[in-house]
């Protein structure tokens, strides 16, 4: 009985709403919206367990540029905000200031994809338990269920890219 009363009291409590932070004066609205959306994706990944601490990356191209946003190395997904995302250029150089470094592995994977085509604006690379289980199979994702068949055309496998020069080749050749 006490639990039910506590739950009812909690449901009746008004939800606090926070004002969204305003973008810096020198930032284009398109960049700020991309930052807000990407930070939300990181928060959702934390909620749904699509993270392995800080070794997974989501990135988004800033519209109309060759720059993209990535999580700062060392921050957990539930700590990431629109303001804490780092901005990189096509060569992996950090643009702006950050208390955190960039992750070279994140740049290699995401930079190759973003720079291979102007149409590729978002990259989500996870190490979820379920994705890791599929990745350990020699055959990868098998067409063994309706859910697997739904995803078959959306998945790309990358072998390896040992240096920056091979990034674009890997991304554009589909290997």
N, C-alpha and C positions, 0 to 999 in steps of 0.2 A: 504493500500500500504506500509506504513512504517513497519508494522508487517512482511510482506513478505520479505522486504529487510533485516530486522534484522535476520530473520530465514535463509535466503540465506547466509548472512555474517557469521553466526554462523556455518553453515554446511561447509563452505569453510575454516574455521579456523583449523589449524593442531591440532591434538589431542596430548596432552602432555603425554609422556610415562615415567613412573617412573621405576627406576631399582628396581627389587625385592630384598628385604633384603636377605643377605646371612645367612645361618644357623650358629649358634654358632659352634666353632671349635670342641667342645666335643660332638656334637649331631650327631647321625646316620642319614644318608640321608633319611631313611624310616620314621623316626620320623618327620623330617622337612617337608617332602612331605605331611604327614598326617596332620600336623599343617596348612599348606597352604590350603589344601583341606577343612578342617573343618572351618577355618576362612572364606573361600569363601562361604561355606554353610550358615554361620551366616549372612554374608552380603546379600546374596540372600534372606534369610528369611526376613530381614529388608526391602528390596525393595518390596517384594511381600506381606508384611503385616502379616506374620506368627508369630508374636511375641506379647506378652503382657508385654512389657517393659523388665524386666529381670527375669521373673519367668518361662521361657521356657528353655529347655536344648537340645542341640545336643551334642553327644559325639562320639569319635572314639577310638578304641583300637590301640595302637601303635604296628605295626606288630612285631611278634615274642616275645611279652612280655605279662605280666599280668597287664600292666599299660594302663590307658586310659586318654584321654584329655577331658576337660569339660570347659564350659565358667566360668570365674571368677564371683563370686557373686557381683553384683553392677554395672557391665558394660552392657551397651545397645548393642544390636546386631550390630549396625553400627559402634561401637567403637572397636570391637574385631579384633585382628590381630593374625597372626601365633605366634608371640612372647608373646602375653598376655594370651594365653590359659594356663590353669593350668593342671598339670599332677598329677594323683592320682594313688595309688597302689590299690590292690584288697581289702584292708581294709579301704580305704577312706582317707589314710594319704596323705597329700600334699608332693609331691616330687619336690624339687627345691624351688625357691623363687618367691613370688608374692606380689604385693602391695594390692591384693584383697584376701579375704577368699574364701574357697570353699563353696558350698551350700549343706548342709547335705541332703536335699530332692533330689537334683540332683544325689548325690552319691547313695542313697538308690535305686532309680528307675534304673539308668543306670548301677550301679555296679552289681545289680542282673542279669540284662540281659547279660552284657558282661562276667561275670564270670560263667554263666550257660552253655556256650558252646564256644569253641575256634573259631567257625565259625561266631559268631555274632560280627562283627567289627564296625558297625555304628548303632547308635540309634538316632532317631529324634522324639522328643516329643514336640508337639506344642499345643498352646491354641488359635488357630485362631478363628475368629468369627464363621466360618462355622463348624469347628470341635466342638466347644463348643455347638453350636445349636444341632448337632447330639448327642453329649454326654448327653444332657439334656433329650433326649427321653428315655423312659423306655426300648424300644426295641433296642436302639442303631441304627446303620445304617441299614436301610430297603432296601431290594432288589427291589426298586421301579423305578429304572432307569438304563439305560445302563452303566452310569458312576458308579453307586453304585455297580452294578454287577462286574464291572472290579476290584473294590477294595475289594470285600467281602473276598477273600482268603488271603489278605495281612494284615488284621487288627486283632489285639489281644487286648482283654480287660483284665485289671488287676483290681482285687477288692481292696485289700489293703495289705500293708506289714508294720506292726507296729514296727518290730525290725529287726536288721541286720540278725538274724538267719533265719527269715522267707523269706528273700529276695531270696535266692537260691531256696527254695521250691516253691515259687510263680512262679519264672521264668521257672523252669524245669517242673512243673506240668501243666503249661498253664493257671493257674487261676489268 
